[in-house]
Amino acid sequence: MRDAVEPSPRPPAHVAACAGELWDRYLARPVRDRLVEALGAGDADTARRNAMFYAALHDLGKASACFQRPVRPHTASTPA
């Protein structure tokens, strides 16, 4: 079945968990502080959860058929 959507190799919950680990272990403090303001209105826990949600949501889009459709190389037509 050529048009079937392949299952995600990693579920969005796994991607969210990885985003949480990145937040906790590797995100530079100044970057985290800016994200706390942007994603959590000053609350670090809210910002972390929102970042995890957005990471999972981004990955979920990869399960759509249009994302998985093969991309054909673009060939420019030149006038003769």
C-alpha positions in Angstrom: 0.0 0.0 0.0 1.9 3.0 -1.3 -0.1 5.8 0.3 -0.1 4.3 3.8 1.3 6.4 6.6 4.3 4.9 8.3 4.1 4.8 12.1 6.4 7.2 13.9 9.7 5.5 14.9 9.4 7.3 18.2 6.1 8.3 19.8 5.6 12.0 20.6 5.6 11.2 24.3 9.2 10.0 23.9 10.1 13.2 22.0 8.5 15.2 24.8 10.5 13.3 27.5 13.7 14.0 25.5 12.9 17.7 25.4 12.5 17.7 29.1 15.9 16.1 29.6 17.5 18.6 27.3 15.8 21.4 29.3 17.0 20.0 32.6 20.6 19.0 31.7 21.8 21.0 28.7 20.0 24.2 28.2 22.2 27.2 29.0 20.8 29.3 31.9 20.4 32.5 29.9 18.5 30.6 27.2 16.3 28.9 29.8 15.6 32.3 31.4 14.4 33.7 28.1 12.2 30.7 27.4 10.7 30.9 30.9 9.5 34.4 30.1 8.4 33.5 26.5 6.8 30.1 27.2 5.8 30.2 30.8 5.1 33.9 31.7 7.8 33.7 34.4 7.0 30.2 35.7 9.8 27.7 34.9 7.6 24.6 35.3 5.0 25.9 32.9 7.7 26.9 30.4 9.3 23.4 30.6 5.9 21.7 30.1 5.1 24.0 27.2 8.5 23.3 25.5 7.9 19.5 25.9 4.4 19.9 24.4 5.7 21.9 21.4 8.4 19.3 20.8 5.8 16.5 20.8 3.4 18.4 18.7 6.2 19.1 16.1 7.0 15.4 16.0 3.3 14.4 15.7 3.1 16.4 12.4 5.6 14.0 10.9 3.0 11.2 11.0 0.9 13.0 8.4 0.7 11.5 4.9 1.7 14.8 3.2 4.9 15.0 5.3 5.8 11.4 4.3 5.1 11.9 0.6 8.3 11.5 -1.4 9.7 14.8 -2.6 10.4 14.9 -6.3 13.3 17.0 -7.4 12.3 20.4 -8.8 13.2 20.8 -12.5 13.2 24.3 -13.7 11.7 24.7 -17.1 13.6 26.9 -19.4 12.1 28.5 -22.4 13.4 27.3 -25.7 
